[in-house]
Amino acid sequence: MIAGLGLPFVTVDLALRADGVWRVMELGDGQVSDRPTTLEPQTMITALLVAAR
């Protein structure tokens, strides 16, 4: 499905439903993806690394 978009890069926003099933909320080409400017890069990197454990 995603390969059919013909984009070199995509972003996907996901939500975990109460029943434990993941749901795709939004799929985009990544042009507007960014961290909030009020959040230091290291803070976001640390949160992502912790969540990946």
Secondary structure, 3 states (H helix, E strand, C coil): CCHHHCCCCCEEEEEECCCCCEEEEEEECCCCCCCCCCCCHHHHHHHHHHHCC
